[in-house]
Amino acid sequence: MFRFDVNDAVFLEQKETIEKALSSNPKTEKMLRNLIRRVIFQARAETMQNIQFKYGDPREAVKSVRTSVYRKVLGGNINIYNSRKRHESSGYEPPRKQRSSFARGGNRHPRSARTQQIMDYGPMDRGFILRFVNSGTNRRISLGGNRGRIAGNHSFTSSSESAMNRAVDTLSTLIDNELENILNKNT
């Protein structure tokens, strides 16, 4: 017959350590959300850097790439949807060029209210521009003029997917390191 004695103090200490490492622990959950927020912001910066416009981005529409960290579940995302609040006006005026030295400058038609509204969108509110560039548009006609169509380049989709895949890898490494620190601190 064998006799097996268990040291209750060691067992309870290990149980307490494991409970500290669980995501149901508020401190651990907060730490996980902070790690998620950090890698999501890195992925956002990488995505913003990889978005390319054919003729440049003078109004900085790439700043409208948004991030969110979920409250009820552990996770987050990057998107180009409109935010719920309006940000500051850009105050941007497009450059005007005269075609020749004898030409009279200026536009003969006043700006419509809708045109002025679009001109006043700030960089954080220009997500619709990124959606146009990303997925493209059909042929557009305005006031009898053909405005053409935008061919989608899917730059947001491809760059955000690759950035999020790298963020997942980084997050798993960070979580492993943090859990290892928690477990080593209590042993």
N, C-alpha and C positions, 0 to 999 in steps of 0.2 A: 504494500500500500504506500502510495506517495502522498506527501502532504505539501500543499502549495499555499504560501502566505502572500498576501497582497498588501503592499504599503498604500493605505488609503490616501495619504497626503500627496504622494507622487501622482496617483491616479486622478485626484481632484485637480491638481495643478495642470496636468495635461488636458483635462476636460475644459478647464477655464481658458487655456491657451487656444484650444480649437474653437471655442465659442467666440473668442476675440477675433479670430480670423474669418468667421462666418460673415456673409454679406448682410445678414439680418441685424448685426450689431450696428448701431447708428454711427459710431466712429469709423468703422470699416466702410460702411456705405458712403459716408461723406468723402473718405479718402478715394474710393473708387470713382465717385462722380468727379472729383477734382482731376484724377488721372484721365478720365474720359474727356473732360473739358480741354485739358492740355493737348491731347493728341488730335482732337477735333479742330482746334485752332491751328495746329501745325498743318493739318490736311487742308484747311481753308486757305492758308497762306500759299501752300504749294499749288492748289487749284487756281488761285488768283494769278499766280505767276505764269501758269501754263495756258491760260486763255488768251487767244490771239485774235485781234481784229485786223481785217484786211487793210483798212485805212487809219489805223491807230484808234485810240480811245481817249479823246480830249476831255470828255466829261466823266471819266473814271467810272464807267459802269461796272467794272469788275469789283468795286467796293460793295456792290449789292449782293454778293455771295453771302448767304446767311448760314449760321450754325444754330443748332439747338441741342441741348442735353435734356433727355427725358426725365420727368419727375417720378413716374410710377414704376418704371422699369429701368434697369441700367443700360444705357445706350445713348446714341445721339445721331445726328445727320448733318449733311451739308445740302443746301438747296438754293434755288434762285427764285423762289416765290416772293410775292410782295409781303412786306412786313405789315403789321396791324396799325402802326403809327406812321405818320408822315415826318420826314426829317427836314433839315434846313434846305432852303432853296440854293441852287447852284450859282445863280447870278451870271451864268455863262452866256456870252454873246458870240455867235459864230463870226469868224473873220470875213470881212467883205473885201473883195478885190475888184478893181476896175480893169476891164479887159483891154482898154487902150487909153491913151492920154486924152482923147477928145470925147470919150463916153461920159454920159451923165451917170452918176452913181445912185445907188439906192434902189429899193424895190418899189414898184408902182402900186402894189397891192398891200394894204395894211395886214398885219398878222391877225389871224382869227383867234378867238379866245382859246380854242383847243390847242392851237400851235403854241400860244404863249404859255399855256398850262404845261405842255410837254417840255418847253424850254426851261421852265422853272423847277422841274424835277431835279433834286440833288443826286449825288452819286449813290447814296444808299437806297434811293427809290427807283433806280433804273433797272430793276430786275427784268422788266418786260423786254428791254433791249437784248439782254443775254438770252432770253427765251427765243426771241426772233432769230438771233444769230445761231443759236444752238440747233433749233428744229426747222428753221426756214419759214418762208411765207409763200402764199399763192401770189398770183399777179395782182398788183395793187393799182387802183385807178382813183385819182383824187382831182376834183374840179376839172374833169375832162382831160387830165394829163395822165400819161402812163408812168407810174412810179417804179415799174419793174417788179421783180421778185427777188427774195433773198434765198439763196441756196444754203441749207443748213450745213454747218461744219461739224456739229456734234463735239465741239471742243470741251464744253463743260462736262458732258457725259463721260467722255474718255478720261479726262484729267481727274475728275472727282472720283471715278471708280478706282483708278490706280492709286490715288492719294489715300483713299479710304482703306484699300487693301494694305498699304504700308502702315497706316494708322492702327489697324487691327494687330498687325505683327508687333508694332512698338508697344501697344497697350498690353498685349499678352506678356511681353518681356517685363514691362513695368509692374504689372500685377504679380508676376512670379517673384520679382525682387522684393516687393513690399510684403508679400505673405511670408517669404523667407525671413525677412527682417523681423516680422512679428513673432514668428515661431522661434527664431534664434534668440530674440530678446528675452523670452520667457523660459529658456532652458538653462 
